[in-house]
Amino acid sequence: MRESKHFTDMLVERGIKKEWAKLALDSPDRIEKKGDGTRHLIKCIPEFGNRWLRVIVNTATVPETLITAFFDRRVR
């Protein structure tokens, strides 16, 4: 899986540890497939106040590309 520059930049800017993104990729709590060719992998991160990390993957590219990651306040 390829990382976009935006994905890497957002990890740094938002204080998201790469290991948390890997957890979301390897063992997501939820998976949402979107009609725009993306897959959203959602993982609760206990070390960050039980907030929900959303990692978005572009499944239309080969190899698949990590687009962005953020803590999603909308997820409950």
Helices and strands as residue ranges (DSSP letters): E 2-3, H 5-14, H 18-26, E 30-33, E 38-45, G 46-48, E 51-58, E 65-71
